[in-house]
Amino acid sequence: MRSNLVIKRAPGEDIELSGMVFHKDCIPPYKNAKIELWHCCNKGVYDNSSDDFNYRATTYSDGAGKYSFKTTLPVPYDIGGGSFRPAHFHVMITAASYLPLVTQLYFTGDPYLAEDESSASPTAARRILDVQTLRNGSKKVVYNVGMTETLLVAPVALHKLTGHYINENDAEDVIDFFADHDILWIKNEIYGLQQEYAGNNTFLFGGISVESGDYCPTILSR
């Protein structure tokens, strides 16, 4: 539990991440939402082993829905094969009655945004944050978020789920998943059954059937 992640005498530029958390209708602000932040150090390395939990922290939104972290600006890092991930924050926001939001925040001007599969996705556009320079020379970015009970799946992830699935115990039991308008569907004789993403790698099977309009409260996990 802390909001200041800055390590004394560590290299790098100071930056503040701040914003507000709202209910699903964006009114009113959400009090006491849990915000978790983690990112790499100036050398592009994550602290996964020390007792200091460097560049990892948790805070909560205040009565006005506001939160803030002070930390060090992360850097792009080599992921092999001549490819680099753009600099980014990892953020998880948890609020009762809503789906948890697990996401990544990027920074305008990063040279690797266009070549990275995640940051180049159209769904990442509002998560590429403008970096403001304050009078004291430090940096600042702002990320506001409205919580929701349902989430759309990023197209890059959605298309990895599509395809022809065969039951390993019954070769005649097959299912075809396809994507349309950034929604996952199960193919049927008429068109398909819509799959509603329920979070935690789980889809609500059926949704609205184009064929019958029936609702199917079955859970499909992958």
C-alpha positions in Angstrom: 0.0 0.0 0.0 1.7 3.1 -1.2 1.4 5.8 -3.9 5.0 6.8 -4.2 7.2 4.3 -6.1 10.2 6.6 -6.6 13.5 5.0 -5.6 16.1 7.5 -4.3 19.1 7.9 -6.6 17.7 5.5 -9.2 18.1 6.7 -12.8 15.1 7.8 -14.8 12.6 10.6 -15.1 10.0 11.2 -12.4 6.4 10.9 -13.6 2.9 11.1 -12.0 0.0 8.9 -13.1 -3.3 10.3 -11.9 -6.9 10.2 -12.8 -10.5 9.4 -11.6 -12.6 6.2 -11.4 -16.3 6.5 -12.2 -19.3 4.3 -12.0 -20.6 2.8 -15.3 -22.6 5.9 -16.2 -19.6 8.1 -15.5 -21.6 9.6 -12.6 -20.8 9.7 -9.7 -17.1 9.1 -9.0 -16.3 5.7 -7.5 -15.0 5.9 -3.9 -12.5 3.3 -2.6 -11.8 1.5 -5.9 -8.5 -0.5 -5.7 -5.8 0.6 -8.2 -2.7 -1.5 -8.7 0.3 -0.3 -10.7 3.4 -2.1 -11.8 6.1 -1.5 -14.5 9.7 -2.1 -15.4 12.7 -0.2 -14.2 15.0 2.1 -16.2 16.8 -1.1 -17.5 13.6 -2.7 -18.8 13.5 -5.3 -16.0 10.6 -6.1 -13.7 11.2 -6.8 -10.0 9.7 -10.2 -9.6 11.8 -11.5 -6.7 12.9 -8.8 -4.2 11.2 -8.0 -0.9 11.1 -4.3 -2.0 8.5 -4.8 -4.7 10.2 -2.1 -6.7 7.8 -0.3 -9.1 4.8 -2.2 -7.7 2.1 -0.5 -5.6 -1.5 -0.4 -4.6 -3.7 2.6 -3.7 -7.4 3.4 -3.5 -9.5 6.2 -5.0 -10.6 8.9 -2.5 -14.1 10.2 -1.9 -14.0 12.1 -5.2 -12.8 9.1 -7.1 -9.3 10.4 -7.5 -6.1 8.4 -7.4 -2.4 9.2 -8.0 1.0 7.5 -8.2 4.4 9.1 -8.3 7.0 6.8 -10.0 9.7 6.7 -12.6 8.9 6.7 -16.3 9.4 3.1 -17.7 11.4 2.5 -20.9 10.9 0.3 -24.0 12.6 -3.1 -23.7 13.9 -5.8 -26.0 11.6 -8.9 -26.3 14.0 -10.7 -28.7 14.1 -11.1 -32.5 14.8 -7.4 -33.0 11.4 -6.4 -31.5 10.8 -4.0 -28.6 7.8 -3.4 -26.4 6.9 0.3 -26.0 7.2 1.8 -22.6 4.0 1.1 -20.6 2.3 0.9 -17.2 0.4 -2.2 -16.1 -2.8 -1.2 -14.3 -5.5 -3.2 -12.6 -8.6 -1.5 -11.2 -11.0 -3.4 -9.0 -14.4 -2.1 -7.8 -17.3 -4.0 -6.3 -20.2 -4.9 -8.6 -18.0 -4.3 -11.7 -15.6 -6.4 -13.8 -11.9 -5.9 -12.9 -10.1 -3.9 -15.5 -6.6 -5.1 -16.4 -4.9 -3.0 -19.0 -1.7 -1.3 -20.2 -1.1 2.4 -20.6 1.3 3.8 -23.3 2.9 7.2 -24.0 2.6 9.4 -27.0 5.8 9.7 -29.0 7.1 6.2 -28.2 8.9 5.0 -31.4 7.7 1.4 -30.9 3.9 2.0 -30.6 3.2 1.2 -34.3 5.1 -2.1 -34.4 3.7 -3.5 -31.1 0.7 -5.8 -31.5 -1.0 -4.5 -28.4 -0.4 -0.8 -28.6 -1.1 -0.7 -32.4 -4.6 -2.1 -31.8 -7.4 0.5 -32.4 -8.7 -0.4 -28.9 -5.5 1.1 -27.4 -6.0 4.6 -28.8 -7.4 6.1 -25.6 -4.7 4.4 -23.6 -1.9 6.1 -25.3 -1.5 9.0 -22.9 -0.1 12.5 -23.6 2.9 13.2 -21.4 2.8 16.6 -19.8 5.9 18.4 -18.6 5.4 20.3 -15.3 7.2 23.4 -14.2 9.6 21.4 -12.0 10.6 19.3 -15.0 8.8 16.2 -14.0 6.3 14.4 -16.2 2.6 13.7 -15.8 -0.1 11.5 -17.5 -3.8 11.3 -16.7 -6.0 8.2 -17.1 -9.7 8.3 -16.2 -11.8 5.2 -16.3 -15.5 4.3 -16.1 -16.2 0.8 -14.7 -18.4 -1.6 -16.5 -20.3 -4.8 -15.9 -19.3 -6.2 -19.4 -16.1 -5.9 -21.5 -15.4 -6.2 -25.2 -12.5 -8.4 -26.1 -9.5 -6.7 -27.8 -9.6 -7.8 -31.5 -6.0 -9.1 -31.3 -7.1 -11.5 -28.6 -10.5 -12.3 -30.1 -9.1 -13.6 -33.4 -6.8 -16.0 -31.5 -10.0 -17.7 -30.3 -11.6 -18.1 -33.7 -11.3 -21.4 -35.6 -12.5 -25.0 -35.9 -12.6 -26.9 -32.5 -12.9 -30.7 -32.3 -13.8 -32.5 -29.2 -10.9 -34.8 -28.4 -13.2 -37.5 -27.2 -15.7 -37.3 -30.1 -14.4 -36.3 -33.5 -17.9 -35.6 -34.7 -18.5 -33.0 -32.0 -17.2 -29.8 -33.6 -17.7 -26.1 -32.9 -16.7 -23.2 -35.2 -16.0 -19.9 -33.5 -15.8 -16.7 -35.7 -15.6 -13.0 -35.1 -17.9 -10.3 -36.4 -17.9 -6.6 -35.3 -15.4 -7.5 -32.6 -17.8 -10.0 -31.0 -17.2 -13.8 -30.7 -19.8 -16.1 -32.2 -20.5 -19.8 -32.5 -21.6 -20.7 -36.0 -25.0 -22.4 -36.4 -27.3 -23.2 -39.4 -28.7 -19.7 -39.6 -25.8 -17.5 -38.6 -24.5 -17.8 -35.1 -24.9 -17.5 -31.3 -23.3 -14.4 -29.8 -20.8 -14.8 -26.9 -20.8 -12.2 -24.2 -17.4 -11.7 -22.5 -17.9 -12.0 -18.7 -14.3 -11.4 -17.7 -11.7 -13.8 -16.3 -11.3 -15.5 -19.7 -15.0 -16.5 -19.6 -17.7 -16.1 -22.1 -21.5 -16.2 -21.5 -22.7 -18.8 -24.0 -25.5 -17.7 -26.3 -26.5 -14.2 -25.5 -29.0 -13.5 -28.2 -29.6 -16.3 -30.7 -30.1 -14.9 -34.2 -32.1 -18.1 -34.9 -34.6 -18.1 -32.0 -33.9 -15.1 -29.8 -33.5 -17.4 -26.8 -31.1 -16.6 -24.0 -28.7 -19.4 -23.0 -27.3 -19.0 -19.4 -24.4 -21.5 -19.9 -20.8 -20.6 -19.2 -18.1 -21.3 -21.7 -14.5 -21.0 -20.5 -11.3 -21.2 -22.5 
